[in-house]
Structures are given as C-alpha cells and as structure tokens.
C-alpha cells in the first residue's frame, strides 16, 4: 500500500471514530438538548432575524402519535417518538420528512398527558429510548430492529412517578444509564447487551423526570441525576453514591437537567422551590457539595436552562426570562417579553419556545425579542417538547406533528 493510500485510510478511520465515538457530528443534535445536553448548538451563519411570518417551513410530519418527545438528528436521519395504538413508537424520518421505519418498544398510558416523554439518544449505529412506563430499549438506527429491551421499573421494584417517566437515556462510554428509583437511584447497563454493570443505592423511593448529566471535575468523573426529592451524584466507574442535596417540591417534580461549569452545579425546579447553585468539591475518588446561593424567583419548571459565558438563562413558571450570573446568583435582568418557555441557544441568539405557542428569537444581552412567530399548540398551553437545531434547521414538536424550519441562509 502506498503512503498516500495509508494516509487516506488513516484519515477515513479517524473521521469514522470521531463520528461514532461521539455519536454525532458537531452540527447534529443526537439526544435531548443536543451534543452535550447543554441546549447549545455550535452552528454559525444562522439567521439573526426572521421574516415577519417566521422562518421558511421546509416540511412537516403529522403521524408521530401523542407525546412530548423532542427530535434527535444525526446525519440524514431524524428520530423521535410518540404514543400510537397504546404503544411507545420510535419513528425515524429522512431529512425530507419521509418515514424510514417505526418500532414499538412497549406500552404507554393515556390520560391527561398521553404519549411519550423521553427523547431517543443516538449513539452511532444504535439508539436508546425509555418509554413512560419504564420500557428501556436499544434499537438499530438503520432499520429499527430491537437489540435488547427491559422494563427498569419492574427490574428494580420501582413505582412509576405521578406524570410518568420522562428521562432520556444517557450514554457514557460503553454504558447506557438511567434512573429507575426503587432499589436503585441510578443504573448502568452494557449498551450492547443490556446487562447490568452497576447500580447505585437508593436515594428516594421514586425518581425524578430530568435527564442525567456527566460531570468531570478534579479528576473525578461523576453522573449527576435527580430523584423525586434530591439532586445526587454517583461515581461513573462503579455507581457509588457520592453525595445528595435536598431539592423537594409539592409534587416531587425535578424535571430540569442541571448545568455545570468551573466546579458549580446549577439546578432548578418549579412548585415553589426555585433554583440553587452548589459548589462541588472533589478529593480523590470522593466528592461533596455545598450550597452557594438560592434564587426562589427562577423556578424553571421543565423548559431547560442554558449557560452562556457564565450567565444562566431560564424562564420562571409564571413567565419572565432570567439572566443570572452562575458564580454569584446575581440577577442581570428579568425580561417580561418572554413567557414560560423551553430554551436553547445558537449563534448569539436564544430560541425560546413558549408553552403558549410563541416561538421567539431573543437577544441574550437584554432579553428583548428580535423576531417571533406562533405555532398553535395541539393542546392549549402544552407546546412542551424542547426545540432542536441541526444543520441549519429548527425542529419544533407539537402534539403528533414535527415541523422543520430553515434558519440558515438568506
């Protein structure tokens, strides 16, 4: 083999490793709230202002079923889920909005908030989905074939939570991680076989709703998650419970994924609790937390918060966008121009998807709305699935419909 051929092969392998090792390219959105679960896209060249009627609608797909699952986008595929005919059904679409495959992974409940909650997590040739009744499944992204599945509530003797499981599975190396409650606050499974690798001791009887996050600090890798009444951290290598911090509210709803930066964990929830920042201290393979500050007014229910240049952006349950300095808890502003919303960030702009249907492009510097358009929620006040940005497109889930808008170019 010539030197040129060897170099070409090396570059090809390196590219494949970069794609499959991380699960996605930088401009993809492979899981709930993006590449790092931060709600931040690295894309540039996006529209700084939208036309009066909103960005151009490229396509929509109307047969997802009930639910609040967001979109995961990797390469030329879009993945989401919904409740169809009593089952949680994962749907794969191409980037023109044509259905590629559908696979049901287990039953879903009906009632007031029917359908799926979690978002599929895509990792190379596989994706992972947790149904609202506890069915965790590994599927092949190529055709939706089920590789393995199990019910985490039944396996660990846990009861379902009031509004049913909503956690999107977390991939950490060769493991898939979720939080059943009951006999185990958190569990890691081999991602290819479904075999248990470790389980953490219980924290509360029931789990929370939020997606977990990997945190590395002081040479120690942890996974931070929520139960119904606590934030907690476990050692990533073996699931050892390292610390827990109380975070209780009326209904046991901890539904907002934390953010972490420079040794500080930020967490927020509704129903009268608010927000707190914790200082994380690591000594060897042990860790502890200490509360730095609290802010009752910022009680982000489940819309997600983003951290940009040391500033937390999130919306309160009763409305208003807050800008808060992570290190001190000092409020920079409280903008009434933005109501209760699900929030992400890209290319110098906040994208605030109001639960009332207002989609707003917001200047993070002052909280002012630059552009907006409205999507009438399928159910009043319930435009709850978080938006996604991938490859110059904005993905909005509304009931059983996914709409895709062009937000790049002229």
ZIGI-V872624 format. One record per run of one state. SS is the DSSP state (helix for helix, strand for strand, loop for the rest). FROM is the first residue (numbers start at 1). TO is the last residue. Records with the same first field share a line. If there is no record, write none. Layout:
SS = FROM-TO + FROM-TO
This chain:
loop = 1-2 + 23-28 + 30-39 + 42-45 + 47-55 + 62-65 + 68-71 + 75-76 + 85-86 + 95-98 + 108-115 + 117-120 + 124-125 + 131-134 + 141-145 + 156-169 + 173-174 + 179-180 + 182-183 + 185-186 + 191-195 + 200-206 + 208-212 + 218-219 + 228-229 + 236-240 + 247-258 + 262-263 + 270-273 + 284-285 + 296-305 + 309-310 + 316-320 + 326-330 + 336-340 + 347-348 + 355-357 + 363-368 + 375-387 + 391-392 + 399-400 + 407-407 + 409-410
helix = 3-22 + 152-155
strand = 29-29 + 40-41 + 46-46 + 56-61 + 66-67 + 72-74 + 77-84 + 87-94 + 99-107 + 116-116 + 121-123 + 126-130 + 135-140 + 146-151 + 170-172 + 175-178 + 181-181 + 184-184 + 187-190 + 196-199 + 207-207 + 213-217 + 220-227 + 230-235 + 241-246 + 259-261 + 264-269 + 274-283 + 286-295 + 306-308 + 311-315 + 321-325 + 331-335 + 341-346 + 349-354 + 358-362 + 369-374 + 388-390 + 393-398 + 401-406 + 408-408
